[in-house]
Amino acid sequence: MTGNLYRGQAGLPFSSALRVYEPLAAFPEEQQGALRTAGARSVSRAAVENAELLASLGRITRQGGDPFPTGATDLVRVLAAPRKSPPPAPPANDGGTVTPGAGNPDAGPQDSLLYCPSQLVLRAGLAANALMEGIHGPLAQLLIPEEQRDRHQERIDDVRAHAGLGRVHTRASTWGIPFSWFCLFQESDPTDVVESEGHIVTVRIRATIGEALERVRYAVAHLALAAPDLDMLEDLTQLTEWLELFHPESVVELDYGAVADKVYPDDSPMDVRLGIECLAEGDMTGAAAAYRRLASRWIPIRQLARAS
């Protein structure tokens, strides 16, 4: 399946994603059943990625010219995250100890399932709005007629009325990864490298939301003092506000997508961290060196967006 995924991405823009996985209890009750079913099916991650790719290609080629998802189905990514070990058991009345897990099959260290719904209806609406407000707005209005946008707004209203969710679990980026995203991760974080047919299909790096928030707040605090006019500071502030919407037991994942084949092994998390530390210490030479390393790695990727 990973081979199909790699071949299916050929010729498409590089797309990366920042996702938050939440425990079941963080979702509305009416949504928990569908999420639990998705987790029980044990669908591979490659199958989910392939299904999402095929669905997106199908929308842009279907008759009628409506590129928006209908919301009839929504894909779900499931992550098995290790639970923390329970605290030491208190002494029993007879002077012994209580055995962890006795009479409770869920006690003790084990994997717990976390969920990240695709929310394609909401995300497509946000993407369309951003496109309309950007420099290509007039062209977008021709490609996506007002009638179709109005119809999709009805879908968005319906999804929000039934799901009750104000949190969008996925942020996407094409032709490169925003430098602000790297602030959430360190090189020692759990990392999966997915390979197929001699190519890297993607790289996924994960951190607990507590770790991610601690790191991004550190970056915001230091940049606010050392470089308050830096555009990245605003990006980090928005990223912090977004992460604060989620359950404290969530996990954050950076999915490089196909761009990983061009840049991995990647020292960007370390370079961003070193750059911020150098700015905080007034070391402009060190900060400039860190930026040059980032630029040499990512500017060629971003230039591909303008290639014919």
Buried (B, 14 or more C-beta within 10 A) or exposed (E): EBEBBBEBBEEEEBBBBBBBBBBBEBBEEEBBEBBBEBBEEEBEBBBBBBBBBEBBEEBEEEEEEBBBBEBEEBBBBBBEBEEEEEEEBEEEEEEEEEEBBEEEEEBEEEEBBBBBBBBBBBBBBBBBEEBBEEEEEEEBEEEBEEEBBEEBBEBBEEBEEEBEBEBBBBBBBEBBBBBBBBBBBBEEBEBEBBBBEEBBBBBBBBBBBBBBBEBBBBBBEBBEEBBEEBEBBEBBBEBBEBBEBBBEBBBBBBBBBBBBBBBBEBBBBBBBBBBBBBBBEEBEEBBEBBBEBBEEBBEEBEEEEEEE
